[in-house]
Amino acid sequence: MERVLHFLLWAILFTPLIVAHGMFFPFIAGKILAFEGLTLIATLLWLYLWSKNPARFAPKITWLTLAIGGYVLVNFIASLQGVNFWRSF
């Protein structure tokens, strides 16, 4: 399962190369669908692995984690103060 998770994470990096010719927006729609699908599957797989072995798959708190968390928190507070939450976010 861990190898599948690693493969999915590497596959996510190649989503910018996808061009779906059969869609209305061929240069964007395929990338979005592939990225969202791979990210969802990888997240669910990581949560499963974390529940089975919390010591190994627990997230580590680093300065980068705190910086991204702070950014998301400030962005969320700014969105709450906007006229429309979803358009502000």
N, C-alpha and C positions, 0 to 999 in steps of 0.2 A: 504494500500500500504506500509505503514511503517513496518508493521509486516512481509510482504513478503520480504522486504529488509533485515530485521534482520534475517529471516530464511535463505536467500541466503548467508549472511555473515557467519553464523554458518555452513552452508553446505560446504562452501569453506574450512573450517578447517578440514573437514573429507575427502577431496579428496586424501590424501596420502594412504587411506585404499582401494582405488579402484584398482582392478586387472582385466584387460580385457583379458580373455583367447583367444578370437578369433583374436587377433591382432598379428602382427609380433613381436612387442616389448611389451609384455603383461604387464610388470611392469611399463612402462613409458607412453605409448601412451594414455591409458585410463585416467590417471591422468591429462595429459596435456589437453586433449579435455574437460574433466569435469571442470578443473580449468579455462580455457579460456572462456568456455561458461557461467559458473556461474559468473565470473568476469565481462564479457560483459553485461549480463543482470542486474547485481547489479549496474554497473556504469550507464547504461541507466536509470534505475529506480531512482537512486539517482539524476541524472540530471533533471529528470521530477519533482521529489519532490522539488528540489532546485528552479526550475522555478516557482512552485506554491506557495512556502513559503520560500523566501530567508532568512528571519531572523532566521528561525529554522534550516535549512539545510546548511547554508553557512559554508565552512571550517574555522576552527579556526587556526590562526597563532600561533604556539608554537615553542619552540626551536627545537623540533623533526622535525616539518615541515620544518624549515629552514635548519636543518642538512641534511635531505633527499634531499631537493631541491639543496643544495650546492653540494652534492655527484653526483646527476644526471647532474648538470651543468658541473662539472669537468670531468665526464665520457663522456659527449657529446663533450667537447672541445678536449679531448684526442682522441676520435673516429674520429673527423674531421682531425686530424693530422696524422692518420694512413694511410697505403697503401690502404686498403679497408674498407670503413666506416662500412658496415654491419658486417664484421668479427671482426672489432675492437670493435664495440659496444657490 
